[in-house]
Amino acid sequence: MEKALWYLLTATRGGANRARIIDALSDRPMNANELADELDVGYKTIRHHMEQLEEHGVVESGDEEYAKLYFLTDRFDNYRDTFEEIVEKMDE
């Protein structure tokens, strides 16, 4: 997971948006529309980032297809300190 977080947040163009998505989901589960509104980012952009985050085990979605909620995974919670460290370095 640590390598995946470094990759997702620093090695690709969308890292800053992915960090913002993770921060938003830390407050509460949200669907893609809510995230798009909250972060002032296009719906398609959010969906792209959610696919990447889900593929790497950072987020998981509920079973509903319409307006499905996204949650941070328990696995991610084990690496929250790593996430915070990466975000600090991104801000430098």
N, CA, C and O atoms as CSV, one atom per row, in Angstrom:
chain,resi,resn,atom,element,x,y,z
A,1,MET,N,N,0.829,-1.202,0.000
A,1,MET,CA,C,0.000,0.000,0.000
A,1,MET,C,C,0.868,1.259,0.000
A,1,MET,O,O,0.521,2.248,-0.645
A,2,GLU,N,N,1.985,1.229,0.713
A,2,GLU,CA,C,2.839,2.415,0.780
A,2,GLU,C,C,3.310,2.826,-0.622
A,2,GLU,O,O,3.262,4.004,-0.973
A,3,LYS,N,N,3.759,1.867,-1.406
A,3,LYS,CA,C,4.207,2.163,-2.775
A,3,LYS,C,C,3.055,2.689,-3.620
A,3,LYS,O,O,3.229,3.614,-4.415
A,4,ALA,N,N,1.897,2.105,-3.447
A,4,ALA,CA,C,0.726,2.552,-4.207
A,4,ALA,C,C,0.387,4.001,-3.872
A,4,ALA,O,O,0.053,4.776,-4.768
A,5,LEU,N,N,0.467,4.376,-2.612
A,5,LEU,CA,C,0.172,5.755,-2.225
A,5,LEU,C,C,1.185,6.725,-2.821
A,5,LEU,O,O,0.810,7.781,-3.329
A,6,TRP,N,N,2.459,6.372,-2.763
A,6,TRP,CA,C,3.475,7.243,-3.370
A,6,TRP,C,C,3.198,7.403,-4.859
A,6,TRP,O,O,3.279,8.507,-5.397
A,7,TYR,N,N,2.876,6.314,-5.512
A,7,TYR,CA,C,2.590,6.368,-6.950
A,7,TYR,C,C,1.359,7.230,-7.235
A,7,TYR,O,O,1.413,8.142,-8.059
A,8,LEU,N,N,0.266,6.941,-6.559
A,8,LEU,CA,C,-1.001,7.635,-6.812
A,8,LEU,C,C,-0.932,9.129,-6.517
A,8,LEU,O,O,-1.601,9.925,-7.176
A,9,LEU,N,N,-0.133,9.507,-5.539
A,9,LEU,CA,C,-0.120,10.896,-5.096
A,9,LEU,C,C,1.028,11.726,-5.663
A,9,LEU,O,O,0.924,12.950,-5.743
A,10,THR,N,N,2.116,11.078,-6.055
A,10,THR,CA,C,3.263,11.879,-6.492
A,10,THR,C,C,3.751,11.571,-7.906
A,10,THR,O,O,4.383,12.428,-8.525
A,11,ALA,N,N,3.485,10.400,-8.428
A,11,ALA,CA,C,4.059,10.012,-9.720
A,11,ALA,C,C,3.119,10.270,-10.890
A,11,ALA,O,O,3.486,10.035,-12.041
A,12,THR,N,N,1.931,10.743,-10.613
A,12,THR,CA,C,0.965,10.980,-11.691
A,12,THR,C,C,0.393,12.384,-11.550
A,12,THR,O,O,0.441,12.987,-10.478
A,13,ARG,N,N,-0.147,12.887,-12.648
A,13,ARG,CA,C,-0.651,14.264,-12.665
A,13,ARG,C,C,-1.799,14.510,-11.685
A,13,ARG,O,O,-1.935,15.618,-11.166
A,14,GLY,N,N,-2.603,13.522,-11.431
A,14,GLY,CA,C,-3.784,13.720,-10.595
A,14,GLY,C,C,-3.561,13.575,-9.110
A,14,GLY,O,O,-4.526,13.494,-8.350
A,15,GLY,N,N,-2.319,13.541,-8.675
A,15,GLY,CA,C,-2.029,13.287,-7.268
A,15,GLY,C,C,-2.681,14.259,-6.304
A,15,GLY,O,O,-3.195,13.851,-5.262
A,16,ALA,N,N,-2.666,15.535,-6.638
A,16,ALA,CA,C,-3.261,16.532,-5.739
A,16,ALA,C,C,-4.765,16.306,-5.598
A,16,ALA,O,O,-5.307,16.396,-4.497
A,17,ASN,N,N,-5.434,16.016,-6.704
A,17,ASN,CA,C,-6.876,15.748,-6.618
A,17,ASN,C,C,-7.156,14.472,-5.846
A,17,ASN,O,O,-8.135,14.401,-5.103
A,18,ARG,N,N,-6.314,13.465,-6.011
A,18,ARG,CA,C,-6.517,12.220,-5.258
A,18,ARG,C,C,-6.346,12.457,-3.765
A,18,ARG,O,O,-7.085,11.894,-2.958
A,19,ALA,N,N,-5.381,13.281,-3.395
A,19,ALA,CA,C,-5.197,13.607,-1.978
A,19,ALA,C,C,-6.421,14.338,-1.447
A,19,ALA,O,O,-6.859,14.073,-0.327
A,20,ARG,N,N,-6.975,15.252,-2.229
A,20,ARG,CA,C,-8.175,15.984,-1.813
A,20,ARG,C,C,-9.369,15.037,-1.670
A,20,ARG,O,O,-10.181,15.199,-0.759
A,21,ILE,N,N,-9.482,14.054,-2.560
A,21,ILE,CA,C,-10.567,13.066,-2.473
A,21,ILE,C,C,-10.425,12.259,-1.188
A,21,ILE,O,O,-11.405,12.054,-0.471
A,22,ILE,N,N,-9.222,11.806,-0.897
A,22,ILE,CA,C,-8.991,11.019,0.328
A,22,ILE,C,C,-9.326,11.857,1.559
A,22,ILE,O,O,-9.956,11.360,2.492
A,23,ASP,N,N,-8.910,13.121,1.567
A,23,ASP,CA,C,-9.256,14.005,2.689
A,23,ASP,C,C,-10.768,14.126,2.848
A,23,ASP,O,O,-11.289,14.043,3.960
A,24,ALA,N,N,-11.468,14.321,1.732
A,24,ALA,CA,C,-12.930,14.466,1.796
A,24,ALA,C,C,-13.587,13.195,2.321
A,24,ALA,O,O,-14.522,13.258,3.119
A,25,LEU,N,N,-13.099,12.043,1.874
A,25,LEU,CA,C,-13.681,10.779,2.329
A,25,LEU,C,C,-13.310,10.457,3.767
A,25,LEU,O,O,-13.940,9.607,4.395
A,26,SER,N,N,-12.297,11.124,4.291
A,26,SER,CA,C,-11.942,10.939,5.705
A,26,SER,C,C,-13.027,11.507,6.610
A,26,SER,O,O,-13.220,11.043,7.734
A,27,ASP,N,N,-13.736,12.525,6.104
A,27,ASP,CA,C,-14.816,13.134,6.886
A,27,ASP,C,C,-16.068,12.277,6.879
A,27,ASP,O,O,-16.708,12.074,7.911
A,28,ARG,N,N,-16.414,11.767,5.675
A,28,ARG,CA,C,-17.614,10.928,5.560
A,28,ARG,C,C,-17.642,10.280,4.188
A,28,ARG,O,O,-17.032,10.799,3.253
A,29,PRO,N,N,-18.336,9.158,4.046
A,29,PRO,CA,C,-18.481,8.543,2.724
A,29,PRO,C,C,-19.267,9.487,1.801
A,29,PRO,O,O,-20.160,10.204,2.252
A,30,MET,N,N,-18.929,9.477,0.524
A,30,MET,CA,C,-19.624,10.306,-0.460
A,30,MET,C,C,-19.719,9.558,-1.776
A,30,MET,O,O,-18.959,8.625,-2.038
A,31,ASN,N,N,-20.683,9.992,-2.612
A,31,ASN,CA,C,-20.736,9.460,-3.960
A,31,ASN,C,C,-19.973,10.398,-4.896
A,31,ASN,O,O,-19.515,11.460,-4.475
A,32,ALA,N,N,-19.839,10.010,-6.154
A,32,ALA,CA,C,-19.030,10.785,-7.102
A,32,ALA,C,C,-19.586,12.193,-7.314
A,32,ALA,O,O,-18.819,13.147,-7.437
A,33,ASN,N,N,-20.906,12.330,-7.358
A,33,ASN,CA,C,-21.496,13.667,-7.525
A,33,ASN,C,C,-21.185,14.567,-6.340
A,33,ASN,O,O,-20.853,15.740,-6.516
A,34,GLU,N,N,-21.290,14.028,-5.147
A,34,GLU,CA,C,-20.989,14.815,-3.949
A,34,GLU,C,C,-19.523,15.233,-3.936
A,34,GLU,O,O,-19.198,16.369,-3.589
A,35,LEU,N,N,-18.644,14.315,-4.313
A,35,LEU,CA,C,-17.220,14.654,-4.359
A,35,LEU,C,C,-16.943,15.734,-5.400
A,35,LEU,O,O,-16.166,16.657,-5.154
A,36,ALA,N,N,-17.579,15.617,-6.557
A,36,ALA,CA,C,-17.394,16.613,-7.613
A,36,ALA,C,C,-17.821,17.996,-7.120
A,36,ALA,O,O,-17.125,18.986,-7.346
A,37,ASP,N,N,-18.962,18.056,-6.448
A,37,ASP,CA,C,-19.448,19.335,-5.911
A,37,ASP,C,C,-18.530,19.855,-4.804
A,37,ASP,O,O,-18.150,21.025,-4.794
A,38,GLU,N,N,-18.188,18.977,-3.889
A,38,GLU,CA,C,-17.360,19.354,-2.735
A,38,GLU,C,C,-15.993,19.901,-3.164
A,38,GLU,O,O,-15.497,20.873,-2.596
A,39,LEU,N,N,-15.397,19.263,-4.171
A,39,LEU,CA,C,-14.037,19.609,-4.579
A,39,LEU,C,C,-13.986,20.515,-5.808
A,39,LEU,O,O,-12.909,20.915,-6.251
A,40,ASP,N,N,-15.156,20.831,-6.352
A,40,ASP,CA,C,-15.252,21.681,-7.544
A,40,ASP,C,C,-14.420,21.100,-8.695
A,40,ASP,O,O,-13.620,21.787,-9.331
A,41,VAL,N,N,-14.645,19.818,-8.929
A,41,VAL,CA,C,-13.960,19.064,-9.980
A,41,VAL,C,C,-15.043,18.367,-10.810
A,41,VAL,O,O,-16.092,18.005,-10.277
A,42,GLY,N,N,-14.798,18.179,-12.091
A,42,GLY,CA,C,-15.775,17.533,-12.958
A,42,GLY,C,C,-16.081,16.107,-12.538
A,42,GLY,O,O,-15.225,15.401,-12.005
A,43,TYR,N,N,-17.311,15.696,-12.786
A,43,TYR,CA,C,-17.759,14.345,-12.436
A,43,TYR,C,C,-16.874,13.281,-13.092
A,43,TYR,O,O,-16.469,12.325,-12.431
A,44,LYS,N,N,-16.571,13.437,-14.379
A,44,LYS,CA,C,-15.756,12.443,-15.083
A,44,LYS,C,C,-14.349,12.361,-14.492
A,44,LYS,O,O,-13.755,11.284,-14.436
A,45,THR,N,N,-13.830,13.480,-14.061
A,45,THR,CA,C,-12.512,13.499,-13.419
A,45,THR,C,C,-12.561,12.717,-12.111
A,45,THR,O,O,-11.671,11.918,-11.821
A,46,ILE,N,N,-13.600,12.953,-11.331
A,46,ILE,CA,C,-13.768,12.216,-10.068
A,46,ILE,C,C,-13.854,10.725,-10.348
A,46,ILE,O,O,-13.183,9.933,-9.687
A,47,ARG,N,N,-14.667,10.332,-11.314
A,47,ARG,CA,C,-14.838,8.909,-11.637
A,47,ARG,C,C,-13.493,8.279,-12.022
A,47,ARG,O,O,-13.188,7.158,-11.615
A,48,HIS,N,N,-12.703,8.998,-12.798
A,48,HIS,CA,C,-11.386,8.483,-13.182
A,48,HIS,C,C,-10.517,8.252,-11.937
A,48,HIS,O,O,-9.903,7.196,-11.786
A,49,HIS,N,N,-10.475,9.234,-11.066
A,49,HIS,CA,C,-9.658,9.100,-9.855
A,49,HIS,C,C,-10.189,7.996,-8.948
A,49,HIS,O,O,-9.408,7.273,-8.329
A,50,MET,N,N,-11.500,7.862,-8.864
A,50,MET,CA,C,-12.075,6.809,-8.019
A,50,MET,C,C,-11.699,5.428,-8.540
A,50,MET,O,O,-11.425,4.519,-7.756
A,51,GLU,N,N,-11.684,5.271,-9.856
A,51,GLU,CA,C,-11.276,3.985,-10.434
A,51,GLU,C,C,-9.837,3.664,-10.049
A,51,GLU,O,O,-9.529,2.527,-9.693
A,52,GLN,N,N,-8.953,4.661,-10.120
A,52,GLN,CA,C,-7.554,4.460,-9.750
A,52,GLN,C,C,-7.416,4.126,-8.267
A,52,GLN,O,O,-6.692,3.203,-7.896
A,53,LEU,N,N,-8.110,4.878,-7.432
A,53,LEU,CA,C,-8.032,4.648,-5.991
A,53,LEU,C,C,-8.615,3.293,-5.609
A,53,LEU,O,O,-8.095,2.616,-4.721
A,54,GLU,N,N,-9.692,2.899,-6.280
A,54,GLU,CA,C,-10.316,1.604,-6.002
A,54,GLU,C,C,-9.394,0.465,-6.470
A,54,GLU,O,O,-9.238,-0.537,-5.773
A,55,GLU,N,N,-8.800,0.627,-7.628
A,55,GLU,CA,C,-7.901,-0.388,-8.174
A,55,GLU,C,C,-6.708,-0.655,-7.255
A,55,GLU,O,O,-6.200,-1.774,-7.193
A,56,HIS,N,N,-6.274,0.372,-6.552
A,56,HIS,CA,C,-5.119,0.232,-5.657
A,56,HIS,C,C,-5.505,0.005,-4.197
A,56,HIS,O,O,-4.643,0.051,-3.320
A,57,GLY,N,N,-6.781,-0.239,-3.925
A,57,GLY,CA,C,-7.216,-0.615,-2.589
A,57,GLY,C,C,-7.319,0.517,-1.581
A,57,GLY,O,O,-7.360,0.275,-0.375
A,58,VAL,N,N,-7.361,1.765,-2.073
A,58,VAL,CA,C,-7.478,2.906,-1.169
A,58,VAL,C,C,-8.932,3.156,-0.805
A,58,VAL,O,O,-9.244,3.482,0.341
A,59,VAL,N,N,-9.820,3.003,-1.778
A,59,VAL,CA,C,-11.252,3.182,-1.531
A,59,VAL,C,C,-12.001,1.937,-1.981
A,59,VAL,O,O,-11.506,1.135,-2.773
A,60,GLU,N,N,-13.200,1.805,-1.453
A,60,GLU,CA,C,-14.114,0.758,-1.901
A,60,GLU,C,C,-15.489,1.374,-1.997
A,60,GLU,O,O,-15.800,2.348,-1.311
A,61,SER,N,N,-16.312,0.795,-2.856
A,61,SER,CA,C,-17.649,1.350,-3.043
A,61,SER,C,C,-18.699,0.416,-2.477
A,61,SER,O,O,-18.476,-0.782,-2.306
A,62,GLY,N,N,-19.851,1.004,-2.194
A,62,GLY,CA,C,-20.983,0.208,-1.753
A,62,GLY,C,C,-21.542,-0.578,-2.929
A,62,GLY,O,O,-21.055,-0.458,-4.053
A,63,ASP,N,N,-22.553,-1.374,-2.668
A,63,ASP,CA,C,-23.111,-2.247,-3.691
A,63,ASP,C,C,-24.025,-1.544,-4.682
A,63,ASP,O,O,-24.242,-2.045,-5.785
A,64,GLU,N,N,-24.554,-0.406,-4.307
A,64,GLU,CA,C,-25.482,0.307,-5.179
A,64,GLU,C,C,-24.769,0.802,-6.428
A,64,GLU,O,O,-23.652,1.310,-6.338
A,65,GLU,N,N,-25.395,0.662,-7.589
A,65,GLU,CA,C,-24.806,1.185,-8.816
A,65,GLU,C,C,-25.127,2.663,-8.962
A,65,GLU,O,O,-24.272,3.445,-9.378
A,66,TYR,N,N,-26.355,3.054,-8.622
A,66,TYR,CA,C,-26.756,4.453,-8.718
A,66,TYR,C,C,-26.367,5.170,-7.432
A,66,TYR,O,O,-26.756,4.753,-6.342
A,67,ALA,N,N,-25.617,6.223,-7.556
A,67,ALA,CA,C,-25.190,7.051,-6.411
A,67,ALA,C,C,-24.458,6.235,-5.351
A,67,ALA,O,O,-24.638,6.454,-4.153
A,68,LYS,N,N,-23.627,5.287,-5.805
A,68,LYS,CA,C,-22.913,4.457,-4.827
A,68,LYS,C,C,-21.949,5.296,-4.004
A,68,LYS,O,O,-21.302,6.216,-4.505
A,69,LEU,N,N,-21.876,4.958,-2.755
A,69,LEU,CA,C,-20.995,5.653,-1.831
A,69,LEU,C,C,-19.606,5.043,-1.882
A,69,LEU,O,O,-19.441,3.839,-2.081
A,70,TYR,N,N,-18.612,5.902,-1.699
A,70,TYR,CA,C,-17.229,5.464,-1.611
A,70,TYR,C,C,-16.739,5.646,-0.180
A,70,TYR,O,O,-17.036,6.640,0.482
A,71,PHE,N,N,-15.981,4.655,0.273
A,71,PHE,CA,C,-15.427,4.619,1.629
A,71,PHE,C,C,-13.927,4.396,1.529
A,71,PHE,O,O,-13.459,3.762,0.583
A,72,LEU,N,N,-13.173,4.905,2.482
A,72,LEU,CA,C,-11.765,4.534,2.591
A,72,LEU,C,C,-11.695,3.116,3.140
A,72,LEU,O,O,-12.493,2.741,3.999
A,73,THR,N,N,-10.763,2.340,2.657
A,73,THR,CA,C,-10.662,0.943,3.094
A,73,THR,C,C,-9.961,0.847,4.451
A,73,THR,O,O,-9.233,1.752,4.860
A,74,ASP,N,N,-10.196,-0.251,5.120
A,74,ASP,CA,C,-9.493,-0.525,6.369
A,74,ASP,C,C,-7.991,-0.614,6.107
A,74,ASP,O,O,-7.178,-0.192,6.929
A,75,ARG,N,N,-7.642,-1.163,4.962
A,75,ARG,CA,C,-6.230,-1.268,4.592
A,75,ARG,C,C,-5.593,0.118,4.502
A,75,ARG,O,O,-4.475,0.322,4.977
A,76,PHE,N,N,-6.308,1.074,3.890
A,76,PHE,CA,C,-5.779,2.429,3.821
A,76,PHE,C,C,-5.567,2.991,5.221
A,76,PHE,O,O,-4.545,3.621,5.494
A,77,ASP,N,N,-6.534,2.763,6.109
A,77,ASP,CA,C,-6.423,3.298,7.473
A,77,ASP,C,C,-5.133,2.856,8.156
A,77,ASP,O,O,-4.594,3.580,8.992
A,78,ASN,N,N,-4.638,1.677,7.805
A,78,ASN,CA,C,-3.373,1.201,8.365
A,78,ASN,C,C,-2.181,2.013,7.853
A,78,ASN,O,O,-1.100,1.975,8.440
A,79,TYR,N,N,-2.383,2.743,6.762
A,79,TYR,CA,C,-1.307,3.530,6.150
A,79,TYR,C,C,-1.612,5.027,6.164
A,79,TYR,O,O,-1.026,5.787,5.394
A,80,ARG,N,N,-2.501,5.439,7.015
A,80,ARG,CA,C,-2.874,6.856,7.080
A,80,ARG,C,C,-1.665,7.743,7.403
A,80,ARG,O,O,-1.545,8.845,6.867
A,81,ASP,N,N,-0.782,7.272,8.264
A,81,ASP,CA,C,0.421,8.054,8.589
A,81,ASP,C,C,1.285,8.270,7.347
A,81,ASP,O,O,1.840,9.351,7.151
A,82,THR,N,N,1.393,7.247,6.520
A,82,THR,CA,C,2.143,7.377,5.274
A,82,THR,C,C,1.483,8.402,4.376
A,82,THR,O,O,2.167,9.223,3.766
A,83,PHE,N,N,0.159,8.365,4.286
A,83,PHE,CA,C,-0.574,9.346,3.492
A,83,PHE,C,C,-0.275,10.760,3.980
A,83,PHE,O,O,0.003,11.649,3.176
A,84,GLU,N,N,-0.331,10.968,5.285
A,84,GLU,CA,C,-0.068,12.292,5.855
A,84,GLU,C,C,1.361,12.743,5.546
A,84,GLU,O,O,1.592,13.912,5.236
A,85,GLU,N,N,2.296,11.838,5.628
A,85,GLU,CA,C,3.697,12.154,5.319
A,85,GLU,C,C,3.844,12.575,3.843
A,85,GLU,O,O,4.536,13.546,3.537
A,86,ILE,N,N,3.201,11.852,2.956
A,86,ILE,CA,C,3.277,12.177,1.533
A,86,ILE,C,C,2.673,13.546,1.263
A,86,ILE,O,O,3.248,14.344,0.522
A,87,VAL,N,N,1.522,13.823,1.856
A,87,VAL,CA,C,0.855,15.107,1.648
A,87,VAL,C,C,1.732,16.244,2.155
A,87,VAL,O,O,1.810,17.293,1.516
A,88,GLU,N,N,2.387,16.053,3.285
A,88,GLU,CA,C,3.309,17.084,3.806
A,88,GLU,C,C,4.415,17.382,2.793
A,88,GLU,O,O,4.749,18.541,2.551
A,89,LYS,N,N,4.973,16.334,2.210
A,89,LYS,CA,C,6.052,16.523,1.233
A,89,LYS,C,C,5.519,17.166,-0.054
A,89,LYS,O,O,6.245,17.906,-0.718
A,90,MET,N,N,4.281,16.897,-0.405
A,90,MET,CA,C,3.681,17.505,-1.583
A,90,MET,C,C,3.524,19.025,-1.392
A,90,MET,O,O,3.618,19.793,-2.349
A,91,ASP,N,N,3.288,19.434,-0.161
A,91,ASP,CA,C,3.064,20.850,0.147
A,91,ASP,C,C,4.355,21.651,0.224
A,91,ASP,O,O,4.318,22.881,0.247
A,92,GLU,N,N,5.481,20.978,0.263
A,92,GLU,CA,C,6.769,21.684,0.380
A,92,GLU,C,C,7.156,22.376,-0.907
A,92,GLU,O,O,8.207,23.012,-0.975
